[in-house]
Structures are given as C-alpha cells and as structure tokens.
Amino acid sequence: MFTVTDDVKSLRAVVNPDISKIRNIGIMAHIDAGKTTTTERMLYYSGYTRALGDVDDGDTVTDFMAQERERGITIQSAAVTFDWKSHRINLIDTPGHVDFTLEVERALRVLDGAVAVFDASAGVEAQTLTVWRQAEKHHIPCVCFLNKMDKPAANFSIESIKQKLKANPVLLQIPVGSGKNFTGVVDLLTNQKLIWKLKSMRDDGRVFEIKALDQSDDPELLQVVGEARTALIEQVADLDDEFAELLLTNFSDNFDAVPSIKLQEAIRRVTLARKGVPVLCGSSLRNKGVQPLLDAITAYLLPSMTMSCNYENMRWYKDDLCALAFKVLHDKQRGPLVFLRIYSGTLKPQTAIHNINRNSTERMSRLLVPFADQHVEIPSMTAGNIALTVGLKQTVTGDTIVSSKAAAAAAARRAQNDSGAEKKGGEHANIILSGVEVPDPVFFCTIEPPSMAKQADLENALNCLQREDPSLKVRVDPDSGQTILCGMGELHIEIIHDRIRREYGIETHLGPLQVAYRETILNEVSTTDTLDRTVGERRHVVTVELAVRPVDITSVGGSCEITFTEKLEGQLLPGVKEAVENGVHSSYLQGPLLGYPVQGISTLIQDVTIEPGTSAAMVSACVSRCMLKALRLAGGQVLEPVMSLEVTVGEEHLSSVLGDLAQRRGTVRDIQSRHDNKVLLATVPLAEMMGYSTILRTVTSGNATFSLELDAYEAMNPQEQNTLLKRMAGLL
C-alpha cells in the first residue's frame, strides 16, 4: 500500500537542493489532452496543495488568469516548483492552443525534459505534432503519458507515436482494465501491479495498492505482461550497447532475471540519448497513474545542468552568474517580474546584474520561487533553478544576464583564448545565450482608445503586453496614423483585447481582422542606382549595382538571402557592409504591391562605389532605393498563409463540413476513422477561416472539434489577387 502525507509542504523547506536532484520539465500536448489536470494532480500528490483543482470549475493552480478560467484552456505558461521523493521539480504547464505556441517555445528553450500528454482516445493530434517538433528542435528528452484511459474509446496504442511523431516508444506499463474498468497499471520493470481502488468519484487517489504479479492473477494479463516485458528488454538491448553486453554476459539464459534497476538505468540512457521515449498511462481526472509518472520524471529525465546543446557557452563563465530571461509578467504592485533560468553561479536579491544584450546594468530588488501566481521570497538561488526576479525594468525575453560587465568581459576573453573556439563577429558573440525564436504574426487589426485622452494609457498597456508576449506586434500605420495590432490568431487578439479592458481599464475598439499576407517576386532582375546628395557642405555620392531573384517562397518564415560577389567581400569595410545589409533589410519590410513584408528573395550585391566622405546612412538609403526599383521591375506576387486544418466530426455531419470547406477554397488531404468519428485533414487559406468555430458549431450542432496550424505560404491565384488588390485600393 502506498500513500502520501496530508501535510501541505512549504517551498521554503528546500531552497537550494543539490543540482543532481533538480528536474526542469514542461508539460506539453494538444488542447484538452489533460496537461493542466495532470499538473494539478502532481501538486496535490507532492503535498503542495490541499485540494484537487478542476479545469471545469476554474480553480486550478496554473490556470489563474480570468480568461483561462472562463474558457477552460491554458493561455500562458505557468511555472510551479515542488518536491517529489527528495527531488526538486520545476514544472512549466504550457498552452495547447496554436495561437499561444510561443509560450511552448520559450518554455522548452530553458527546460531539460518534457512530458508529452496524449488523449488515449485520440492519439497524436495536430498540436501534438507542433510541440513535439519544438521539443526536437531543442533536443529535449521526453516521457509520454497516455491520459484519459478511463474513456470508453481509450485505446492503449503506440502506433500513432511511431507513425506520426517518428519516435521510438518504449512501453513501461500495461493497463489493467479499460474504459470505466481501468483500475491501474502493471510496471513492466518490476512486474508489480499498481491498483487504485477508488470507492467514489471524490476519492483522491492518494492511496493505491502495490502487489507483485503471481499465478493467481488473470492468465491473459500474465501472458500480455510477460510478452511485453520480453519485448521491452529486447528493445532496450537494441538501443543501448551497455545493456546488451550485460544481457549477453550474465542473463543470456533468462531475460526475466535482469534486475529492474539495471533495466531502469538502461532506459534512462536511452531516454537522454533521445533514442527512445518511455510511455506510461493513466487517468489524471480519475486520479490514477500520476504518481508513477512523477517517479518516471525523476528517474529518466535530465538532472538540471547536464551538459547538452543548451549549455555550449557555459564553460566560459565558470562559477560566475549566467542566466537567461525567458518570460516577463507585469504585476500591478511589484512591476515587471522576470523569469530567469540560472545556468551557472548564484543569484541574490539586492544586487546589481548586467544585461549583455542591452549593455545595461540593473538592480534586482527581490528574488522569488515561482508557484503560479503565488510566489515565495528567498535569500538566494543557485545554478539549475528557475527564479522569479523583481526590479529588472529593461530586461526582456531572450536576454543573457551576468553578474557584471567585468564578468562578461572575462568570459569573452576565455572564449577568444580557447583554441577550439570559432571566432564569430561581435565582442560577445560566443558568450550570449541563444534566445527565443518568435514566429511572425498572421492576423492584424486596428485598435483605437475610447478617446484621445486614453491614447497614452493604451500605448503603455500595449508596451507592457508586448514585453510579456513577444509574438504580439504593435505598429503605427504611416499613412493613417492608426495603431495596428498584429497577432497569431483570432483567439490571441481576442485575449489581448480582453486583457486591455480588464487589467488596464481601457475599453478599446478593434477594427475588422485582416490577414498578414506576404509578397515575393516573379523574375530575376539586375539594376543599378546612384545617389548624389549634398547635405550642408558635405557631398555624398554612392552607386549600387545588385540583382534579385526568387527562391523558396512557400515555406513558413521563408528567408531572404543577402550575398556579395567574391570581389566585394574582400573590398568592403565592415561598416560599409553593414550599411548595405541594413538597406537591403529595410526594403524587405515593404513589398512592391501592397506593402506587405517580402520573403523568398535572394539578393546579390554586385558592386558598390562610394566617394570619400559619404556617410553609412546614405549608403543604406541608396541600397534601399535600388532594391525598391529591382522589386518593382521583377514583378510582384502576393503570398497567402495556408493553414493545415484537422476536424474531428461524427459521420452524420461529415458531408456538411465538406460542403462548407469547398466554399472556403479548402483542399481535402485525407479522411481518417477514429472510433465512431471521422478525422478530416485539409488545407485552407487563412483568409477563409474567419469565424470558422461559429460556423462549425452551427453545421454540426456543436458535435465537432478542430485545430489549425500554419502550413505554408502559397501564391494567390490571379483572380483572388486582383480582388485583393482592388479591395486594398478601395475599389470594392
């Protein structure tokens, strides 16, 4: 029998545990897979909350925003800290909605492991693919948790993990029962049965029975477990040479005699090498299977600061402070709160820190341990932890924080003196931690205050929200003077609008949502331009010759390249080269057709002739003018964002959904069966998806769900492009 105590623990109990005992992990999944519910159970079983929160009741620890509790979804990532069996776990609960994918991205940037939660009745879903790719990009080892095993349609299958995620699942448990009869799991490492005998829906699952399998158990279960354990041992032996050698040397006659601790050590090596992903199962809502998941987190995921790709620059700092700012929140009483991941050294309150990216020094007034929206003040924080700081007014997401400017200079010298270090441009190029990639917005609209008297308040609110959320972009239209709000989707902009009203007390008006198109060119063109201008007594003369050509136009975030001829590479001074690049980049911001950013263009700088005394600003201006001429001569093409759409719907409503998609210029890629439902996979232009959730609810009587993800940018057909050009010109 296993149970936990009823005492509520304090975060002050273990302020700075040994670094080998720290686990920095994130929980990621498709929307409604059960991330927040799983987090809630972890906090309860570890003794840090008195009651089990429920998403539907709006009383969970990590979903503390009013918008989250009203909608029952996670909007922003929330960090909580707790202990489990002598280990410190810093956990970040991330959103599952595609509009808030940046929250997942910046959380994974600073974490050492992740738990991927799956709805056992649905398997791998659209957003699961997105967050899995993000974890792979950051080389983060994962553990899989098949949740909702109590659902009637639950299917304990790992095939979708193999096929869709291209991962290698390592099965560690076998479920006991299914659907309403799901009562527990069999641990394949120890051959023990873990059973939750819940007497009522209010039973909290703290107590469960641990019993070794014996001959009195169900023969069918014994056979399934025996085959699964043998398959597990063989699979791990194929993936880990050390374990294979142990098997062949000592246990070749009897695999069952392999000690569970040796098998566990091998699975840990396989997980950290990202050769396989451990798979466990349970039902968080029904309070079954969460404690073994916590055990798996401590057993298989990286201890904080284990050397990996995230820490390539750490050696330069030695024992000096080095941290990465990965999130900013605004508190009405305390001002900006900055989340830091500490990679080396110690952080203390009432001390000055140096921000390398901003080249500024700030004073940190207080240091806190994060616990959702309730924080505990502490006197110091050591390497490996996630800290919350008060008083850093200039620091933003992606900044590298060190103890002083002298410490940064010392680290830079160590980097330059190391014979193996590649010399990159910039004084601090080797010692700045890689930041967070921010996706480009896909929607925009105007936002107006109720009166001009509130304009300054609105600007302050937008500045604060932009600092919190780098995926939110705000600009001013140069022609109309209107403020333009750019975001990742309808829900994203709706949440921002609601927060301005609730948190800043401003009743703003939003204009109609518009799609953030892109532009590219159709042909290869060479052109030249000369700028001859006298400012005061100084004459500036520069001649630029360049060529542009279209390259990969369809990919999301398609890049624009800048290259120089071999002759120019050796002639241009660094300042002049930078001025040329600035001129090219500025022309990429506005395309020749409608002024949208351009992508998929390669620019070759063929010649730059500069008279003595010509300023860098004039060089940039000439290049920008020459680029504008080239882009117009090359012929413009509008690119529209095309979304990957997944709709889960009953067969009786499938024809209605297909008919609606046909009117939206949608292309059906596949129709799959999932239990009693159909899963429709399609691509649809984003411009056609305005208000889709309302329409889908109407045509299916509320019996359908959908998810969207940006798939590619595609060239608009001529008819659609002409219609758009006329509408933008005010002719329609």
N, C-alpha and C positions, 0 to 999 in steps of 0.2 A: 504494500500500500504506500502511495506517495502523496504527500500533501505539502502545503506551504503555510507559513505562519500568517496570523491575522494582523500583525503589527504593520502600520504604514511606515515605510522607511523614509529617511531623510537623505537628501543629496549631499548634505554636509558630512555624512558618515565616512565616505572615502573621497577625499578631494582630489588627490593625485595618485591613482593606483599605478602599479608597475606597468611600463609600456607594453609588455608582452601580454598583459591581461585586458588591453583595450581593444574593442571592436567598433570601428566606424562603419556603419552599414546603412543602406537605404532600402525602402520597400517600394517596389515599382510594379505596375500592372496596367492592364486596360481598365477603363472606368467601370465601377461596380463589381470588380473581382473580389473585393473584400480587404483591401490594404489597410484602411483605417480601422476596421473591426479587428483585424489581426493585431495591429499596433495596440489597440485598446486592451486586448487580452494579455499581451506581453507586459504592459504596465501593471495590470491587475495581479497577474501571477507572480511578478517580480516584487510585489509589495509596495508599489509606489502610488496606487490609487485605492480608495476604499470601496468603490462600486464600479460595476461594469457599465461603461457608457455605450450608447447605441446611436448609430448614424441617423436612423429614422426619428429618434427622439430629440436629436440635436444637442446631445450632452457629452460628446466625445472630447477628449483632451486636446487632440491635434487639430480638429476642425473647429477652431474657436472664432473665426470670422462670422459675422452675421449672415453674409451671403452664403457661406459654406453650410451653415446650419439650416438655412431656409431651403436650399436646393439639394441638400444631402450629398454634396460632392466636395472633393478636396480642390481648392483653388490655388493655394500657395503651400509650398513645402513647409513643414513644421519640424523642429528638432526637439527631441526629448532625450534625457540621459537617465539611465537606470542601471542597476547591478543585477547580475544573474550568476549564482554559484561562483562567487569570487572574481567574476569578470565585469568590467565596466563596458556597457554598450551605449554608444552614442548613435541614436537612430533618427533617420530623417524619413518622414512619411511624405511621399511625393504625389502630385496630382496624376490622374489617369486620362484627363481630357486633353485632346491635341492642342487646344488653344493655349495651354499652360506648359508646353513641352520644355520651355526654357527652365522652368523650376526643376525638372528632372535633370536637365543638362548640367546646371550649376551644382546640384547636389552630388551627382555622380563624379564631378570633377574632383571633389575633395574626399570621397569615400574610398574605403578599402575593400568593400564587398557589397553584395546586393542580394535581397530576397525577391525573386520574381513570383508573384502570386497569380494563380490561374483559377478561373471558374471551371471546375471539373466538368460541368455540363456543356461548356463551350470550347474548352481547349485554348489554343493560341488565337487571339483576336487581333484586330487591326493595330491598336495602340500597343499591344504586347510586342509586336514586331518593331515598332519605333523605339520603345525604351530598351529593348534587347540590343538593337544596333547601337544605341548610345552607350550602353554598358560595354559592348565590344570595342567601341572606339577608344574608351578609356582603359581597356584591358582589365576590367574588373571581374574577379571570380564571382560566380553566382550559386545560389541554392534555390531550387524550385519547390514551391508549396502548392499542391493541388488542393484548393479550398472548395468549400461547398459540397463535400462528399455526401452530405445528407439530402441533397436534392434528388428527386425521383429520376431525373435524366442524367445524374452524375455518371461519368464514365472514367474509370481508372485506366486511362490510356496515355502512353507517352509518345504515340506516333506523331501527333501534331508538333511536338517539341523537336522530334527528329527531322520531320519533313519541312516545316515552315521556318524554324529557327536555325536549322542546320547544326544543331547542338548534339552532344553525346550524353543523353540522360543516364544517370547511374541510380538505379532503383534501390532505395534503402529500406522501404517499408512495403508491406502488403496490407490493404484494408481488411478489416473484419466486418463483414456485412456491407450492405449498400443501401442508398436512399434512406428511408426512415429507420432502417435496421442497421445503419452504420453505427457501430459501438466503439471502435478503436482500431488499432493497428498492430501488426507484428513487426518487430525490429529484426531485420534480416542479419544484422551483425551479431546480436546476442541471442537470437531465437527466443525472444521474450514477447509475450502478448501484453499490450497495454490497453486496458479496458476502462471506459468511462461509464459507470452505471448511474446515469442521471435519472433521478426519481421524478423530476418535474422540469418544466421549461425554465424555472428560476434557479435551478441547480447551477452553481458557478463553475463546475469542472475542476476545482482545486484538487479534489481527491480523485485519484484513479488507481486502478489495481495493476500491479506488475506481476506477471506469473510466467514461469518458464513453460514452453510448449512441452507436452508429454503425450503419450499414446492415448490418453483419454479424450484428447481434443478431436475435433471433426477430421476424419481421414482425408477428405477432399482438401481442407485447409492445410493439413500437414504435407500433402503432396505438392500443393502450389508453393508453399513456403520452401520446401526442400529444393524444388526446381529453381525457384527464384534466387535462393542463396548460392546455389552452384553457379548459376549464370552470372551473379554479381561477382563472385570470386574470379571466375574466368575473365570477365570483362575488365576488372581492375588489374589482373595479371597482364593482360594485353596492353594496358595503358601505362603501367609502372614497372620498370625493369627490376627495381629493388624487390618489389613484392613477388614478381615472377621467379626471381632467383631463390627467395625464401621458400616459395611453394615447391619448386623442383628439388631443393636441397633437403627440406625437412618434412614436407607434407605431401609428397607425390602420391602416396598410397591412400591418403584420406584427407580430402579437402576440408571436411567438416571439423577437423581437429585444429584448424587455423585459429589462433587466439583472436578474439574480437578486437583487442587493442591494436594488433598488427594490421588488421584489415582497416581499422579506422585511420591509422597513420598513413596507410597507402591511399585511402580515399582523400585524405587531406592533401597529399602531394598532387594527386590527380586534379583536384579542385583548384588549387593555387596555380598549377601549370596551365589551367584552363583547357585541359584535355577532356574533361567531363564535368557534368553538373549533377550534384546529388538531388534526388527527388524524394520529397516526403508528402504526406497527405493529411487531411483533417477537415474539420468544420469549425471555423473560428466563431461563427454566430452561435453554434450549439456547444461551444466551449470544449472541443475535442481536438487533440493533436497539436496544441500550441506549445506546450512545454517541451516536447521532443524537438520542435523547430528551434526553440531557444538553445537547446543543447547542441543542435547542428550548427548554429551560428558561431558558438564559441569553439566548437571542435574543428570546423572546416574552413572558416573564412579567415582572411589575413589578420594577424595582430597588427595594430597600428604601427606605421613606420617601417614595415617590412619593405626592403628595397624593391621598387618596381618602377615602371616608366614615369610615375608621377613625381619621383623624387630624384631625378637625374642631377639636379643642381644642388642638392642638399650638402654634398661634401664640402662645398666651398665655404659654408657658414660654420662648420664645426659645431661648437656649443653655443654660438650666438643665436639670438632670436631670429626666426624666419617664419612668416605666416602668410596665408593667402586669404584675402577678403572675398567671400563668395556670396554674401547676401546682406542687404540693408533693409531695415524696417524703421518706420518713424513712430515714435511714442510721444504723445502729447505732453507728458511731464518730463521725460528724460531726453527728448530729441532723437537724433538718429542712433539706432542700435546696429552695430556692425558685427556680423558673424565672421569669425576667423577660424581657419584650420591651422593649428600650430604644428609646424614640421620639425623645428629644432628650437632649443633654448627654452626660456621660461618667460611667461607674461605676468606682469604685476600691475595693479592699479596705481594711479597717481604717478605714472611715469611717462616720459616722452618717447614717442616712436617715430620712425622715419618711413615715409611712403616713397618707395623708389619711383613708381610710375608718375606720381605728381611732383616729385622732387620737393616734398614739403615735410615739415615736422609738426606733429600734433601731440597733444597731451591727452592721455586716456585717464578718465576720472574714476571709472568703476569697472569691475570685472565680474561677470555673471556666468553661472552654469545654465544653459538653456533648458527649459521644460515647458514647451509650447508657449503659452502667453504668461506663464508664471515662472519667474527666474529667481535663482538663489545667488546671493553675493558671496564671493570667495576671495581669499587673500592672494592666491597665485594659481597659475595653470601651467602645466609642463607639456613637453612635446607629445604629440599623438592625440591630443584632445581637441574638441571643438568648443570654442569660447564665444561669449557674447560681450561686446565692449560698449561702453558709454563714453561719449565725448569726442569721437572721431568725426569731425564735421565735413572733411573733404574726401575721405576715403570712399571709393565706390567698388562695385563688383569687379573682381579680376585684378585688384591692386596687390602688390607684394609689400609686406610690412616687415621692417627690420628694426633693430634696437636703436641704431643711429646711422648718420651719414658715414661716419668713420667705419662702422661695421660693414656697410655696403661696399665701401672702397677697398677694405681688406679682403672681402670675398671676391671682388673683381680682380684684385692682384693675384689671388690664389688661382683663379680661373685662367688668367693670362700666363701665369708661370708654369702651369701644368702642361707638360709636353704633349699630352693626348688631347688637349682641348682645341677644338677648331676655333679659329679666330673669326668671329662674326662682327658685323657692323654695330657700332654703338658701345658706349662705355660700359653699360650694364647688361649687354645682350645676353651674356651667359648666366647671369645671376637672377634675372627676373623670372618668376614662375609663370608658366603658360596660363593664360586667363581662361575666360569662358566664351565660347563661340555663341554669338547672338544671331538668331535667324532674322531674315528680312520680313517686315510686315506684309500681309496680303490684303488687308482691308484698310480703308481710311474714310474719315468723315470730318465735317466741320464741327467745332464746338464753340458755343457762344455763352457768355455770362448773362444773367438776367438784366444787368445794366452795366454801363461803363464803370460805375463806382466799384463793381466787383471784379474788374479785369485783373487788377494786381493780385487779388486773393486767388483768382483762378490760375494765374501764372505760377504763384507759389505752390498751389496744390499740385499742378502738373509737374513742376520741378521735383517735388518730393516723390511723386508717384513714379517718375522716370528713374529716379535714383534707386527706388525699390525694385523696379521692373525694367531692366534694360531692353526688353522686347517691345516696350511701349515707346513710340517715337512721336515727338511733337515738333511741328514746323509751322512757319508763318508763310502763307501764300504771298509772293512778292507783288502780285497784281491787285488782289482784293484786300490784302491785309488780314484776312481771316486766319484763325488758328486751326490747324489741321491735326487731327488725332489719328495716328496710324497704329494698328494692332494686328494680332494674329488670327482674329476671327470675330464673328458676331458676339459670342459669349464674352470674349476678352474685353471688347469695347463696352459691352453692356455692364460688366462688372466694374470697369474703371468709372463709368458714368455714375453708377450707384455709389461707389466709394467717395466720389467727389461730393455727392449730396449728403451722405451720412457722416463722413469723417471731417469734412471741411465746411459743411453747411451751406453749399452753393448749389442752387437749382439751375443747372446748365441746360442748354438746348442743343441737341445733336442734329446735324443735317443728315440727309439720306446716306446710307453706307455705299461706298464705291470700291471697286476692285483695284488693287495696286498692280496695274499691268507693267510689263517691261517692253523695251524696244531693242531691236537689233538691226543689222544692215543686210542687204541682199547681195552686194557686189564688192569686188576688190577695187580699190581706188588709190591712186597716188596724187598728192597735191603739195603745193608749196605756198608759203605766205611770208611777207616781210612786214615788220612793224618798225616804223621810223617816227619817233616822238621826242619832242623837246620839252622837258619839264624844268622850268626856271632857266638856268644857264647850262643844264646838262642834257646832252643828246643821247637817246637810247635807240640803237639800231640792232635788230636781230632778224635773221632769216631762218626759217624752219622748213625742212622737207620731210614728209612722212607718208606712210602707206597704211591703209586699214583693210582688213579682210574678215569675213565672218568665220567663226569657228563653232564649237559646240554650243548651240543656242538653247537647247531644250532642258538641260539639267537644272535642278533646283540650285539656285545660287551660282549659276553659270559664270565663270570668271572672265575677266577682261585682262588680256596679257599686254605687257609693255616690253619690247626688246629694242636693243640698239645694234647698229651694224658693228662689226668687229673693229673697224677703223675708229668709230666714235667712242667705243668702250674705253680705248686707251687714251683718247684725247680730252674727254670732258672732265672738268674738275668736279669733285663731289658736290659742291654747292650748286653748280650749273645742272648736273644730272638730276639732283633733287627737284630743282625748279621745273625742269622738263617733265618729270614724272607727276608733279603737282598739277601742271597744266593739263596733262592727259586725263588724270583722275577727275579733275573738275568737270571736264567735258563728258565724262561717263555718267554724271549725275542727271543730266537732262538730254533726252533723245531728240532727234530732229523732227519727229512727227507730232507728239503730244506732250513732250517734256518729261516723260517717264524715264527712270534710270535705264541705261543700256546694259546689255550683257551679251556674252558670246562674241566678243570682238578682240582681234589681235592687232596691235599697233606696232609698226616698225618705224623707229626714228632713224631716217636715212642720213640727214645732215643738219647740223646746227652751226650757223655762222654768227658770231657776236662781236660787235665793235667794242673797243675798250671803253669802260665806264658804264656799260649797260647793266642795269640792276636785275636781280633774280626775279623780281616781281614782273618786270617787262618780258623776261624770257617766258615765264609761265603764261602771261597774257597772250603772247604771240602763238605759243603752242596750242592754247585753248581755242584761239580763233581759227587756226589752221585745222584743228580737229573738227570743229563745227562745220567748216567748209567740206571736209572729207566725208563726214557722216551724211551731209545733205546730198552730196554727189553720189554716194554709194546706194541710195535708195533705202527707205525705212520700212520696217516690218514690225507690227505690234505682236507681242507675245502675251498670251493669256495663261494664267495659272490654271492647271487642270488637276482636279482632286481625285484621289483614289477613294471610292465610296464602298462601304460594306453595310448592307441592310439585312437584318435578321427578321423574317416575317413568316407568318403562317401561310400555308399553301393556298388557302382560300382567298388571301389578299394579294398574292404574287402578281396576278395579271394587272391589278390596279396600280401597283408600284412600277411595273414595267412600262405601262402606258404613260405614267407621269414622267418617268425617266426619258422616254422617247421625245417628249415635248421639251426637255431640258438639254437636248443635244448630247445625251448620255450614250456611252458605248458599253454594252454588257460584255464582261470578260468571262464570267463563269457563274453558274448557279449550282450550289452545293447543297447537300442534305445534312441537317444537323438535328437528329432525333425527329421531332414532329414538325420542325421548321425548315424553311429554305433560307440559305445564305446567298444573297445576291452580291456579286463583286462587279463593280463598274467603274468607269472613269467619266467624270462630268466636269465641264468648265465651272470654275468657282462663281462666275457671274450668274450662273443659272441656279445657284444653291441658296439664294437669299430666302429666308423664311421657310426653309425646307422642313424643319422639325414640325412646324404647324401643319403644313400640307400632309406630311407623312402620317401624323396623328389623325388627321381627318379621313384619309383614304383607307386607313387600316383600323379605324375605331380604337386607336391607342394601343394596338397589339403589334408594335414593331419597334425596333431599336436600330440606330445607325451610328456609324463613325466615319470621320473624314480625315484624310491626311494629304498634304501637298505632294503630288506625284511628279509633275514636270511642268515646264513652260512650253507651250506649243504655239506655232504660228497660227494666227487667226485666218480663217478663210476670207477671201476678198470682200464678199458681201457683208459679213459681220464687221470687218474692219472699216468699210465705208460707212456703215451705220454708226459705228462708234465715233468716227471722225466727224460726222455731221452733228451727232449729239453733243460732242465736246465743243463744236464750233457754234452751238446754239441754233442750228438749223432744223432740229427736230424737237 
